[in-house]
């Protein structure tokens, strides 16, 4: 066992076909991937799993994972951040991530524990719906995307959001969490 995740063997990632470690958390991530493809009509090519995102607070840096980026017509329109337990505490760092991944505000942010979900509007961080089944289908996201303006994120805001993400996902993480790569400066 590495870190604090029990390794149950190997599994195949639904989206990429890669062989990855099988953990309890990964089983939930694969459940989410199957749900997106089988129930929500996304093509595998619409979804990028395990996106590496740099979080920085002053001279402290770390790479954290964003579980899924969902793109339509070469624009990221939705991110999904998974974490076990309470999803309420995961809302703010997920919003911060949505402001760091691209040079524009990602419009839909989903936080989920694999059983429940909060769907947030990226620009305002307001909850627009609740429940795992409320994650938008591809046709719903296409319809929503017609209203998206994809505003840019000011440089000062990027720095603040990066600090917020670092505080929640790195400083607030278990020291044995090996899913976060702390970068020594």
LUMGUMAR-860694 format. One record per residue (C-alpha): residue number from 1; residue in three letters; x negated, y negated, z negated. Coordinates in pm, 1 decimal, decimal comma. Example, Ala and Ser with C-alpha at 12.3 -4.5 7.8 and 13.67 -1.06 7.14 Angstrom:
# LUMGUMAR-860694
{seq: 1&type: ALA&u: -1230,0&v: 450,0&w: -780,0}
{seq: 2&type: SER&u: -1367,0&v: 106,0&w: -714,0}
END
This chain:
# LUMGUMAR-860694
{seq: 1&type: UNK&u: 0,0&v: 0,0&w: 0,0}
{seq: 2&type: UNK&u: -137,2&v: -340,8&w: 103,6}
{seq: 3&type: UNK&u: -31,6&v: -658,7&w: -74,5}
{seq: 4&type: UNK&u: 314,7&v: -623,5&w: -219,9}
{seq: 5&type: UNK&u: 481,4&v: -449,5&w: 74,4}
{seq: 6&type: UNK&u: 532,1&v: -75,0&w: 63,9}
{seq: 7&type: UNK&u: 412,6&v: 64,4&w: 397,5}
{seq: 8&type: UNK&u: 650,9&v: 337,9&w: 506,0}
{seq: 9&type: UNK&u: 461,5&v: 431,7&w: 821,5}
{seq: 10&type: UNK&u: 483,0&v: 287,8&w: 1171,3}
{seq: 11&type: UNK&u: 776,0&v: 170,8&w: 1381,5}
{seq: 12&type: UNK&u: 825,6&v: 26,6&w: 1726,9}
{seq: 13&type: UNK&u: 925,4&v: -337,1&w: 1759,5}
{seq: 14&type: UNK&u: 1249,8&v: -357,4&w: 1957,4}
{seq: 15&type: UNK&u: 1156,9&v: -683,0&w: 2130,6}
{seq: 16&type: UNK&u: 790,5&v: -626,5&w: 2222,6}
{seq: 17&type: UNK&u: 760,0&v: -247,1&w: 2217,2}
{seq: 18&type: UNK&u: 450,3&v: -282,9&w: 1997,3}
{seq: 19&type: UNK&u: 377,1&v: -37,1&w: 1718,5}
{seq: 20&type: UNK&u: 397,1&v: -221,6&w: 1386,4}
{seq: 21&type: UNK&u: 397,7&v: -135,8&w: 1016,8}
{seq: 22&type: UNK&u: 727,7&v: -7,1&w: 885,2}
{seq: 23&type: UNK&u: 826,3&v: -188,3&w: 563,2}
{seq: 24&type: UNK&u: 1158,4&v: -261,7&w: 399,7}
{seq: 25&type: UNK&u: 1135,2&v: -621,8&w: 528,0}
{seq: 26&type: UNK&u: 1048,3&v: -503,6&w: 879,0}
{seq: 27&type: UNK&u: 1352,8&v: -280,0&w: 881,1}
{seq: 28&type: UNK&u: 1565,9&v: -589,3&w: 821,5}
{seq: 29&type: UNK&u: 1380,4&v: -777,9&w: 1095,8}
{seq: 30&type: UNK&u: 1448,7&v: -493,4&w: 1337,8}
{seq: 31&type: UNK&u: 1814,4&v: -495,8&w: 1230,2}
{seq: 32&type: UNK&u: 1825,6&v: -866,7&w: 1316,5}
{seq: 33&type: UNK&u: 1656,9&v: -800,7&w: 1653,4}
{seq: 34&type: UNK&u: 1906,2&v: -523,8&w: 1738,3}
{seq: 35&type: UNK&u: 2192,9&v: -753,3&w: 1634,1}
{seq: 36&type: UNK&u: 2067,1&v: -1033,4&w: 1860,5}
{seq: 37&type: UNK&u: 2028,1&v: -802,2&w: 2160,1}
{seq: 38&type: UNK&u: 2321,0&v: -563,6&w: 2113,4}
{seq: 39&type: UNK&u: 2584,2&v: -783,6&w: 1949,8}
{seq: 40&type: UNK&u: 2491,2&v: -1141,1&w: 2041,7}
{seq: 41&type: UNK&u: 2400,7&v: -1085,3&w: 2410,2}
{seq: 42&type: UNK&u: 2041,5&v: -1216,2&w: 2402,9}
{seq: 43&type: UNK&u: 1790,9&v: -1064,3&w: 2642,0}
{seq: 44&type: UNK&u: 1465,9&v: -946,8&w: 2487,2}
{seq: 45&type: UNK&u: 1287,4&v: -1208,9&w: 2697,6}
{seq: 46&type: UNK&u: 1489,4&v: -1480,3&w: 2516,5}
{seq: 47&type: UNK&u: 1335,7&v: -1381,8&w: 2181,0}
{seq: 48&type: UNK&u: 981,8&v: -1425,4&w: 2050,9}
{seq: 49&type: UNK&u: 918,8&v: -1238,7&w: 1724,9}
{seq: 50&type: UNK&u: 654,1&v: -1310,4&w: 1460,0}
{seq: 51&type: UNK&u: 554,2&v: -1660,7&w: 1570,8}
{seq: 52&type: UNK&u: 240,2&v: -1790,6&w: 1397,4}
{seq: 53&type: UNK&u: 287,4&v: -2144,6&w: 1265,0}
{seq: 54&type: UNK&u: 20,0&v: -2359,6&w: 1103,2}
{seq: 55&type: UNK&u: 125,1&v: -2523,0&w: 776,5}
{seq: 56&type: UNK&u: -108,0&v: -2784,5&w: 636,6}
{seq: 57&type: UNK&u: -116,9&v: -2991,4&w: 319,0}
{seq: 58&type: UNK&u: -421,4&v: -3216,2&w: 317,0}
{seq: 59&type: UNK&u: -722,7&v: -2990,3&w: 362,5}
{seq: 60&type: UNK&u: -525,3&v: -2675,7&w: 273,5}
{seq: 61&type: UNK&u: -407,3&v: -2470,2&w: 570,8}
{seq: 62&type: UNK&u: -227,6&v: -2141,9&w: 625,3}
{seq: 63&type: UNK&u: -59,1&v: -1951,4&w: 903,7}
{seq: 64&type: UNK&u: 295,7&v: -1843,7&w: 823,9}
{seq: 65&type: UNK&u: 529,4&v: -1634,5&w: 1035,2}
{seq: 66&type: UNK&u: 856,9&v: -1752,2&w: 1181,0}
{seq: 67&type: UNK&u: 1049,9&v: -1432,6&w: 1240,8}
{seq: 68&type: UNK&u: 1227,9&v: -1520,0&w: 1567,6}
{seq: 69&type: UNK&u: 1225,4&v: -1802,5&w: 1820,6}
{seq: 70&type: UNK&u: 1520,4&v: -1791,4&w: 2059,2}
{seq: 71&type: UNK&u: 1479,4&v: -1979,3&w: 2387,4}
{seq: 72&type: UNK&u: 1716,2&v: -2081,0&w: 2665,0}
{seq: 73&type: UNK&u: 1577,0&v: -2216,1&w: 2992,3}
{seq: 74&type: UNK&u: 1222,9&v: -2250,3&w: 2848,4}
{seq: 75&type: UNK&u: 1334,4&v: -2449,2&w: 2542,6}
{seq: 76&type: UNK&u: 1346,5&v: -2312,5&w: 2190,8}
{seq: 77&type: UNK&u: 1707,3&v: -2361,1&w: 2081,4}
{seq: 78&type: UNK&u: 1719,4&v: -2151,7&w: 1764,6}
{seq: 79&type: UNK&u: 1482,6&v: -2015,0&w: 1504,4}
{seq: 80&type: UNK&u: 1558,2&v: -1739,7&w: 1257,7}
{seq: 81&type: UNK&u: 1372,2&v: -1717,1&w: 929,9}
{seq: 82&type: UNK&u: 1418,5&v: -1396,4&w: 732,1}
{seq: 83&type: UNK&u: 1346,0&v: -1348,6&w: 363,9}
{seq: 84&type: UNK&u: 1481,3&v: -1110,8&w: 100,3}
{seq: 85&type: UNK&u: 1700,9&v: -1242,2&w: -176,4}
{seq: 86&type: UNK&u: 1855,6&v: -1588,2&w: -193,7}
{seq: 87&type: UNK&u: 1892,3&v: -1764,2&w: 140,2}
{seq: 88&type: UNK&u: 1969,2&v: -2104,1&w: -14,8}
{seq: 89&type: UNK&u: 1609,0&v: -2148,4&w: -128,0}
{seq: 90&type: UNK&u: 1487,4&v: -2074,1&w: 225,3}
{seq: 91&type: UNK&u: 1682,5&v: -2351,9&w: 395,7}
{seq: 92&type: UNK&u: 1437,0&v: -2639,8&w: 343,5}
{seq: 93&type: UNK&u: 1122,2&v: -2455,6&w: 458,7}
{seq: 94&type: UNK&u: 1311,8&v: -2324,3&w: 762,7}
{seq: 95&type: UNK&u: 1414,6&v: -2680,7&w: 853,8}
{seq: 96&type: UNK&u: 1050,4&v: -2787,6&w: 811,3}
{seq: 97&type: UNK&u: 942,2&v: -2508,0&w: 1045,0}
{seq: 98&type: UNK&u: 1201,8&v: -2620,1&w: 1301,9}
{seq: 99&type: UNK&u: 1027,7&v: -2957,5&w: 1311,1}
{seq: 100&type: UNK&u: 679,3&v: -2813,1&w: 1359,5}
{seq: 101&type: UNK&u: 719,6&v: -2537,1&w: 1617,3}
{seq: 102&type: UNK&u: 779,0&v: -2760,2&w: 1919,9}
{seq: 103&type: UNK&u: 736,9&v: -3127,2&w: 2001,7}
{seq: 104&type: UNK&u: 1111,8&v: -3168,9&w: 1958,1}
{seq: 105&type: UNK&u: 1370,0&v: -3084,9&w: 1696,2}
{seq: 106&type: UNK&u: 1492,9&v: -2728,7&w: 1735,3}
{seq: 107&type: UNK&u: 1870,7&v: -2762,3&w: 1714,8}
{seq: 108&type: UNK&u: 1981,3&v: -2441,7&w: 1537,0}
{seq: 109&type: UNK&u: 1811,5&v: -2297,1&w: 1229,2}
{seq: 110&type: UNK&u: 1917,4&v: -1965,1&w: 1078,3}
{seq: 111&type: UNK&u: 1809,1&v: -1840,9&w: 737,1}
{seq: 112&type: UNK&u: 1899,5&v: -1483,2&w: 654,3}
{seq: 113&type: UNK&u: 1825,9&v: -1201,3&w: 417,1}
{seq: 114&type: UNK&u: 1948,6&v: -950,1&w: 674,7}
{seq: 115&type: UNK&u: 2291,6&v: -924,1&w: 512,5}
{seq: 116&type: UNK&u: 2406,0&v: -1285,5&w: 490,5}
{seq: 117&type: UNK&u: 2306,0&v: -1599,8&w: 680,5}
{seq: 118&type: UNK&u: 2333,4&v: -1975,3&w: 675,9}
{seq: 119&type: UNK&u: 2332,3&v: -2147,1&w: 1013,4}
{seq: 120&type: UNK&u: 2205,1&v: -2503,5&w: 994,2}
{seq: 121&type: UNK&u: 2194,8&v: -2794,3&w: 1233,6}
{seq: 122&type: UNK&u: 1825,2&v: -2871,8&w: 1274,3}
{seq: 123&type: UNK&u: 1859,4&v: -3247,8&w: 1302,8}
{seq: 124&type: UNK&u: 2068,9&v: -3303,0&w: 988,3}
{seq: 125&type: UNK&u: 1989,5&v: -2980,5&w: 796,0}
{seq: 126&type: UNK&u: 2363,8&v: -2943,0&w: 731,6}
{seq: 127&type: UNK&u: 2517,7&v: -2597,7&w: 718,8}
{seq: 128&type: UNK&u: 2737,9&v: -2551,0&w: 1025,3}
{seq: 129&type: UNK&u: 2847,5&v: -2193,6&w: 947,5}
{seq: 130&type: UNK&u: 2790,9&v: -1904,0&w: 710,4}
{seq: 131&type: UNK&u: 2767,9&v: -1530,0&w: 745,0}
{seq: 132&type: UNK&u: 2553,8&v: -1289,8&w: 943,0}
{seq: 133&type: UNK&u: 2821,6&v: -1258,8&w: 1212,1}
{seq: 134&type: UNK&u: 2823,9&v: -1640,5&w: 1250,1}
{seq: 135&type: UNK&u: 2481,7&v: -1640,1&w: 1416,3}
{seq: 136&type: UNK&u: 2561,8&v: -1787,3&w: 1759,4}
{seq: 137&type: UNK&u: 2593,8&v: -1556,1&w: 2058,4}
{seq: 138&type: UNK&u: 2395,5&v: -1643,4&w: 2368,1}
{seq: 139&type: UNK&u: 2706,4&v: -1787,9&w: 2541,2}
{seq: 140&type: UNK&u: 2782,9&v: -1994,4&w: 2227,5}
{seq: 141&type: UNK&u: 2424,4&v: -2122,6&w: 2210,3}
{seq: 142&type: UNK&u: 2435,9&v: -2210,1&w: 2581,0}
{seq: 143&type: UNK&u: 2756,2&v: -2408,0&w: 2522,7}
{seq: 144&type: UNK&u: 2607,5&v: -2578,2&w: 2215,5}
{seq: 145&type: UNK&u: 2286,4&v: -2656,2&w: 2405,8}
{seq: 146&type: UNK&u: 2477,4&v: -2878,2&w: 2646,8}
{seq: 147&type: UNK&u: 2504,0&v: -3127,2&w: 2357,2}
{seq: 148&type: UNK&u: 2142,0&v: -3095,2&w: 2237,3}
{seq: 149&type: UNK&u: 1923,4&v: -3402,6&w: 2282,8}
{seq: 150&type: UNK&u: 1594,3&v: -3240,6&w: 2166,1}
{seq: 151&type: UNK&u: 1459,9&v: -3556,8&w: 1998,7}
{seq: 152&type: UNK&u: 1085,2&v: -3583,0&w: 1941,7}
{seq: 153&type: UNK&u: 941,4&v: -3565,1&w: 1591,7}
{seq: 154&type: UNK&u: 737,3&v: -3869,4&w: 1476,6}
{seq: 155&type: UNK&u: 377,3&v: -3796,4&w: 1372,7}
{seq: 156&type: UNK&u: 434,6&v: -3906,9&w: 1011,8}
{seq: 157&type: UNK&u: 734,8&v: -3672,6&w: 991,7}
{seq: 158&type: UNK&u: 528,6&v: -3381,9&w: 1125,5}
{seq: 159&type: UNK&u: 273,4&v: -3429,8&w: 847,1}
{seq: 160&type: UNK&u: 545,9&v: -3446,2&w: 580,6}
{seq: 161&type: UNK&u: 725,3&v: -3137,3&w: 714,6}
{seq: 162&type: UNK&u: 397,6&v: -2945,2&w: 723,0}
{seq: 163&type: UNK&u: 336,8&v: -3031,3&w: 356,8}
{seq: 164&type: UNK&u: 690,1&v: -2920,1&w: 269,4}
{seq: 165&type: UNK&u: 645,6&v: -2590,6&w: 453,8}
{seq: 166&type: UNK&u: 308,9&v: -2533,2&w: 283,9}
{seq: 167&type: UNK&u: 455,0&v: -2606,4&w: -60,6}
{seq: 168&type: UNK&u: 745,8&v: -2365,3&w: -16,4}
{seq: 169&type: UNK&u: 592,2&v: -2082,6&w: 184,7}
{seq: 170&type: UNK&u: 229,0&v: -2086,5&w: 74,0}
{seq: 171&type: UNK&u: 203,8&v: -2248,3&w: -270,8}
{seq: 172&type: UNK&u: 533,9&v: -2087,1&w: -366,3}
{seq: 173&type: UNK&u: 435,7&v: -1741,0&w: -244,2}
{seq: 174&type: UNK&u: 312,7&v: -1441,6&w: -434,1}
{seq: 175&type: UNK&u: -70,7&v: -1434,1&w: -434,4}
{seq: 176&type: UNK&u: -63,5&v: -1078,0&w: -299,8}
{seq: 177&type: UNK&u: 159,9&v: -1170,1&w: -3,3}
{seq: 178&type: UNK&u: -49,8&v: -1060,6&w: 293,6}
{seq: 179&type: UNK&u: 199,4&v: -1197,2&w: 550,1}
{seq: 180&type: UNK&u: 50,0&v: -1543,9&w: 492,5}
{seq: 181&type: UNK&u: -298,2&v: -1613,7&w: 621,2}
{seq: 182&type: UNK&u: -465,8&v: -1878,2&w: 406,4}
{seq: 183&type: UNK&u: -738,4&v: -2060,1&w: 598,1}
{seq: 184&type: UNK&u: -1043,1&v: -2163,9&w: 398,7}
{seq: 185&type: UNK&u: -1172,5&v: -2510,0&w: 488,9}
END
